[in-house]
Amino acid sequence: MRSLVARRSVVAYGPSAGAGRRRLTVRYVQAPTDPNAELEAAMRAAKERNAPGANSKPAIIAESEDLKAKFAKIQAEVSSYRALSVENGKLEEELARLRRENEELSQKVANQQAEVAKAVEEAAGPLQQQLQELSSHLANSQGQLERLGEAVEAAEADKQAATKSLQEENKQLLLALAAAAKRVGDTLFPAGSLPKGLEISTLVEGRVDLAALAAEQEAAASAAAAAAAAAAAAAAAAAPAKPPPETALSRFLGFVSFVSYHVVGALLLYYAASILRGAPPALTLEFGLGCVVVSTLFGWARAAAKGLPALGRPAAA
């Protein structure tokens, strides 16, 4: 802090100016910041005032008192400045310490941020890779589901078509079995050949209404029925008026034929049930040929037992 110090100088005029006339000049100079320099400046000013020839008037005394007061004020300001300088030094040291701590904390924060970023990168790398793998697996699963859906739809369509085809085949097989059973019965036991009180009935069971299917083929079978009626009439005309009396062999063959008919019917039912279950016997051709042979042989045997020509009777339908 700089202050102004009053410095007085006395200038004496020559004789022409008059005896005892003086001129008081007060000059203000800029005091140095050093208190000792200010003190020396004040002492020099006091010496100049106390120099020989100086006037000790009351105005000068008042001016001196004023200068003392200003000097005391300057000393107080210097003391305050010193205290402020000390406090300022402490604050500057504290500020420097805080700056150093701030720099250290900033460095620590930067290091921690770098470590956190590195840890996040290390932790997120495998997770990102797993996420990509899961995304690819999900896409593959969706594609597989779509393909499975298409395959299921195609399988359902094939299943429906196969079911319809099997139903049609079952209908045809049941009709064929019913017709075959009827022909077997007619072949083994012609009309009027069974003993009194015995009847032969044929039953073919399945999941298809045979009556409805038979009604559908009734029109087609009308021509066959007319031909069969004509053949029966011709056979009746060729047959003797009275059948020959039955012998023991004829009765035995009739009983064997009855039992064989039931056995053949049971085998036919087993064959039909196997077809409906989807597992027909392997010997299909052999089974059918055996049924035809048995029916034919028994027809010929019964005809021979009754004394009729074997080839004159219809052996098989």
C-alpha positions as CSV (number, residue, x, y, z in Angstrom):
1,M,0.0,0.0,0.0
2,R,1.3,3.4,-1.0
3,S,0.5,6.7,0.7
4,L,1.3,10.4,0.3
5,V,3.6,12.2,2.8
6,A,3.5,16.0,3.1
7,R,6.9,17.6,2.8
8,R,7.3,21.3,3.7
9,S,9.9,23.6,2.3
10,V,10.5,27.3,3.2
11,V,11.7,29.7,0.5
12,A,13.0,33.2,1.6
13,Y,12.6,36.1,-0.7
14,G,15.3,38.8,-1.2
15,P,15.4,42.2,0.4
16,S,13.1,43.6,-2.2
17,A,10.4,41.4,-1.1
18,G,10.4,42.8,2.4
19,A,11.9,41.8,5.7
20,G,10.2,38.9,7.5
21,R,8.2,37.7,4.5
22,R,8.3,34.0,3.9
23,R,6.6,31.6,1.5
24,L,5.4,28.2,2.8
25,T,5.3,25.5,0.2
26,V,3.9,22.0,1.0
27,R,4.6,19.3,-1.5
28,Y,3.1,15.7,-1.4
29,V,5.4,13.0,-2.5
30,Q,4.5,9.3,-3.0
31,A,5.8,7.4,0.0
32,P,7.4,4.0,-0.6
33,T,5.7,0.9,0.4
34,D,8.4,0.2,2.9
35,P,7.4,1.5,6.4
36,N,11.0,2.4,7.3
37,A,11.2,4.5,4.1
38,E,8.0,6.2,5.1
39,L,9.5,6.9,8.6
40,E,12.7,8.2,7.1
41,A,10.7,10.5,4.8
42,A,8.7,11.8,7.8
43,M,11.9,12.4,9.8
44,R,13.4,14.3,6.9
45,A,10.3,16.5,6.6
46,A,10.6,17.2,10.3
47,K,14.2,18.2,10.0
48,E,13.4,20.5,7.2
49,R,10.7,22.1,9.3
50,N,13.1,22.5,12.2
51,A,15.9,23.9,10.1
52,P,17.3,27.3,11.0
53,G,15.1,30.1,10.0
54,A,11.9,28.1,10.3
55,N,8.9,29.9,11.7
56,S,7.2,28.3,14.7
57,K,3.8,29.7,14.1
58,P,0.6,27.9,15.2
59,A,-0.3,27.1,11.6
60,I,2.9,25.2,11.3
61,I,2.3,23.4,14.6
62,A,-1.2,22.4,13.4
63,E,0.2,21.2,10.2
64,S,2.7,19.1,12.1
65,E,0.0,17.6,14.2
66,D,-2.0,16.8,11.1
67,L,1.0,15.2,9.6
68,K,1.5,13.1,12.8
69,A,-2.1,12.0,12.7
70,K,-1.7,11.0,9.0
71,F,1.5,9.2,9.8
72,A,-0.2,7.2,12.6
73,K,-3.0,6.4,10.2
74,I,-0.5,5.3,7.7
75,Q,1.2,3.1,10.3
76,A,-2.2,1.5,11.2
77,E,-2.8,0.9,7.5
78,V,0.7,-0.7,7.2
79,S,0.0,-2.9,10.2
80,S,-3.3,-3.9,8.7
81,Y,-1.6,-4.5,5.4
82,R,1.0,-6.7,7.1
83,A,-1.8,-8.7,8.8
84,L,-3.6,-9.0,5.5
85,S,-0.4,-10.0,3.8
86,V,0.1,-12.8,6.4
87,E,-3.5,-13.9,6.0
88,N,-3.2,-13.6,2.2
89,G,-0.1,-15.8,2.4
90,K,-1.9,-18.4,4.5
91,L,-4.8,-18.3,2.0
92,E,-2.5,-18.6,-0.9
93,E,-0.8,-21.6,0.8
94,E,-4.3,-23.1,1.5
95,L,-5.3,-22.4,-2.1
96,A,-2.2,-24.0,-3.4
97,R,-2.8,-27.0,-1.1
98,L,-6.4,-27.2,-2.3
99,R,-5.3,-27.0,-5.9
100,R,-2.8,-29.8,-5.4
101,E,-5.5,-31.9,-3.7
102,N,-7.9,-31.0,-6.6
103,E,-5.3,-32.1,-9.1
104,E,-4.7,-35.3,-7.2
105,L,-8.4,-36.0,-6.9
106,S,-8.9,-35.2,-10.6
107,Q,-6.1,-37.7,-11.4
108,K,-7.7,-40.3,-9.1
109,V,-11.1,-39.7,-10.7
110,A,-9.6,-40.0,-14.2
111,N,-7.8,-43.2,-13.2
112,Q,-11.0,-44.6,-11.6
113,Q,-12.9,-43.7,-14.7
114,A,-10.4,-45.4,-16.9
115,E,-10.5,-48.5,-14.6
116,V,-14.3,-48.5,-14.7
117,A,-14.4,-48.1,-18.5
118,K,-11.9,-51.0,-18.8
119,A,-14.0,-53.1,-16.4
120,V,-17.2,-52.3,-18.2
121,E,-15.5,-53.2,-21.5
122,E,-14.2,-56.5,-20.1
123,A,-17.6,-57.3,-18.6
124,A,-19.7,-56.2,-21.5
125,G,-17.6,-57.9,-24.1
126,P,-18.6,-61.5,-23.2
127,L,-22.2,-60.3,-22.5
128,Q,-22.4,-58.7,-25.9
129,Q,-21.0,-61.8,-27.5
130,Q,-23.6,-64.0,-25.6
131,L,-26.3,-61.6,-26.7
132,Q,-25.3,-61.9,-30.3
133,E,-25.2,-65.7,-30.0
134,L,-28.6,-65.7,-28.3
135,S,-30.0,-63.5,-31.1
136,S,-28.6,-65.9,-33.7
137,H,-30.1,-68.9,-31.9
138,L,-33.4,-67.1,-31.6
139,A,-33.4,-66.4,-35.3
140,N,-32.5,-70.1,-36.0
141,S,-35.3,-71.2,-33.7
142,Q,-37.8,-69.0,-35.4
143,G,-36.8,-70.4,-38.7
144,Q,-37.0,-73.9,-37.4
145,L,-40.5,-73.2,-36.0
146,E,-41.6,-71.8,-39.3
147,R,-40.3,-74.9,-41.1
148,L,-41.9,-77.2,-38.5
149,G,-45.2,-75.3,-38.9
150,E,-45.0,-75.8,-42.7
151,A,-44.1,-79.5,-42.2
152,V,-47.0,-80.0,-39.7
153,E,-49.4,-78.4,-42.1
154,A,-48.2,-80.6,-44.9
155,A,-48.4,-83.7,-42.7
156,E,-51.9,-82.8,-41.7
157,A,-52.9,-82.5,-45.3
158,D,-51.2,-85.8,-46.1
159,K,-52.9,-87.4,-43.1
160,Q,-56.3,-86.2,-44.2
161,A,-55.7,-87.5,-47.7
162,A,-54.4,-90.8,-46.4
163,T,-57.4,-91.1,-44.0
164,K,-59.8,-90.5,-46.8
165,S,-58.0,-93.0,-49.0
166,L,-58.0,-95.6,-46.1
167,Q,-61.7,-95.0,-45.5
168,E,-62.4,-95.6,-49.1
169,E,-60.2,-98.8,-49.1
170,N,-62.0,-100.0,-45.9
171,K,-65.4,-99.5,-47.6
172,Q,-64.3,-101.4,-50.6
173,L,-62.7,-104.2,-48.5
174,L,-65.8,-104.5,-46.3
175,L,-68.0,-104.8,-49.4
176,A,-65.6,-107.3,-50.9
177,L,-65.6,-109.3,-47.6
178,A,-69.4,-109.2,-47.3
179,A,-69.7,-110.4,-50.9
180,A,-67.1,-113.1,-50.4
181,A,-68.7,-114.3,-47.2
182,K,-72.0,-114.5,-49.0
183,R,-70.5,-116.5,-51.9
184,V,-68.8,-118.8,-49.5
185,G,-72.1,-119.5,-47.7
186,D,-73.9,-120.0,-50.9
187,T,-71.1,-122.4,-52.1
188,L,-70.8,-124.5,-49.0
189,F,-74.5,-124.6,-48.2
190,P,-76.7,-124.3,-51.3
191,A,-80.4,-123.7,-50.8
192,G,-82.1,-126.7,-49.2
193,S,-78.9,-128.4,-48.2
194,L,-78.9,-127.7,-44.5
195,P,-80.6,-130.0,-42.0
196,K,-83.9,-128.9,-40.7
197,G,-83.7,-126.3,-37.9
198,L,-80.2,-125.0,-38.9
199,E,-79.6,-121.6,-40.4
200,I,-76.5,-119.9,-41.6
201,S,-76.0,-116.1,-41.1
202,T,-73.0,-114.0,-42.2
203,L,-71.9,-111.0,-40.1
204,V,-69.1,-108.6,-41.1
205,E,-68.5,-105.9,-38.6
206,G,-66.6,-102.6,-39.2
207,R,-66.8,-98.9,-38.8
208,V,-68.5,-98.4,-42.1
209,D,-72.3,-98.7,-42.7
210,L,-72.4,-101.7,-44.9
211,A,-76.1,-101.3,-45.6
212,A,-75.5,-97.8,-47.0
213,L,-72.6,-99.1,-49.1
214,A,-74.6,-102.1,-50.3
215,A,-77.5,-99.7,-51.2
216,E,-75.1,-97.7,-53.3
217,Q,-74.1,-100.8,-55.3
218,E,-77.6,-102.3,-55.5
219,A,-78.2,-100.9,-58.9
220,A,-74.9,-102.4,-60.2
221,A,-75.8,-105.8,-58.6
222,S,-79.3,-106.0,-60.2
223,A,-77.9,-107.4,-63.5
224,A,-75.9,-109.9,-61.6
225,A,-78.9,-111.0,-59.6
226,A,-81.0,-111.5,-62.8
227,A,-78.2,-113.7,-64.2
228,A,-78.0,-115.6,-61.0
229,A,-81.8,-116.2,-61.0
230,A,-81.6,-117.5,-64.6
231,A,-78.7,-119.9,-63.7
232,A,-80.7,-121.1,-60.6
233,A,-83.7,-121.8,-62.8
234,A,-81.6,-123.8,-65.2
235,A,-80.0,-125.7,-62.4
236,A,-83.4,-126.5,-60.9
237,A,-84.7,-127.7,-64.2
238,A,-81.6,-130.0,-64.6
239,A,-81.9,-131.4,-61.0
240,P,-84.0,-134.5,-60.3
241,A,-87.6,-133.9,-59.0
242,K,-86.8,-135.4,-55.6
243,P,-83.5,-135.3,-53.9
244,P,-82.0,-138.6,-53.1
245,P,-82.2,-139.8,-49.5
246,E,-79.4,-138.6,-47.2
247,T,-76.9,-141.2,-46.2
248,A,-74.6,-141.3,-43.1
249,L,-71.7,-140.1,-45.2
250,S,-73.8,-137.2,-46.5
251,R,-74.7,-136.2,-42.9
252,F,-71.1,-136.5,-41.8
253,L,-70.0,-134.3,-44.7
254,G,-72.8,-131.9,-43.9
255,F,-71.6,-131.6,-40.3
256,V,-68.0,-131.2,-41.4
257,S,-69.1,-128.6,-43.9
258,F,-71.0,-126.7,-41.2
259,V,-68.0,-126.7,-38.8
260,S,-65.6,-125.7,-41.7
261,Y,-67.9,-122.9,-42.7
262,H,-67.8,-121.4,-39.2
263,V,-64.0,-121.8,-39.1
264,V,-63.6,-120.1,-42.5
265,G,-66.0,-117.4,-41.4
266,A,-64.0,-116.8,-38.2
267,L,-60.8,-116.6,-40.3
268,L,-62.5,-114.1,-42.6
269,L,-63.5,-112.0,-39.7
270,Y,-60.0,-112.1,-38.3
271,Y,-58.6,-111.1,-41.7
272,A,-61.1,-108.2,-41.8
273,A,-60.2,-107.1,-38.3
274,S,-56.5,-107.2,-39.1
275,I,-57.2,-105.0,-42.2
276,L,-59.1,-102.5,-40.1
277,R,-56.2,-102.4,-37.6
278,G,-53.8,-101.7,-40.4
279,A,-51.9,-104.9,-40.0
280,P,-53.2,-107.5,-42.5
281,P,-51.7,-111.0,-42.4
282,A,-48.7,-111.6,-44.7
283,L,-50.2,-114.7,-46.4
284,T,-53.0,-112.8,-48.1
285,L,-52.9,-114.7,-51.4
286,E,-52.5,-118.1,-49.7
287,F,-55.3,-117.4,-47.4
288,G,-57.8,-116.5,-50.2
289,L,-56.7,-119.5,-52.3
290,G,-57.2,-121.8,-49.3
291,C,-60.7,-120.5,-48.7
292,V,-61.6,-121.1,-52.4
293,V,-60.1,-124.6,-52.4
294,V,-61.9,-125.6,-49.2
295,S,-65.2,-124.3,-50.5
296,T,-64.8,-126.1,-53.8
297,L,-63.7,-129.4,-52.4
298,F,-66.5,-129.5,-49.9
299,G,-69.0,-128.8,-52.6
300,W,-67.7,-131.6,-54.7
301,A,-67.6,-134.0,-51.8
302,R,-71.2,-133.3,-50.8
303,A,-72.3,-133.7,-54.4
304,A,-70.4,-137.1,-54.6
305,A,-72.0,-138.2,-51.3
306,K,-75.5,-137.5,-52.6
307,G,-74.8,-139.5,-55.7
308,L,-74.7,-136.5,-58.1
309,P,-72.1,-135.9,-60.7
310,A,-69.4,-133.7,-59.1
311,L,-68.9,-131.5,-62.1
312,G,-72.6,-131.0,-62.6
313,R,-73.1,-128.9,-59.4
314,P,-71.8,-125.3,-59.1
315,A,-68.7,-125.6,-57.0
316,A,-68.0,-121.9,-56.5
317,A,-69.7,-118.7,-57.3
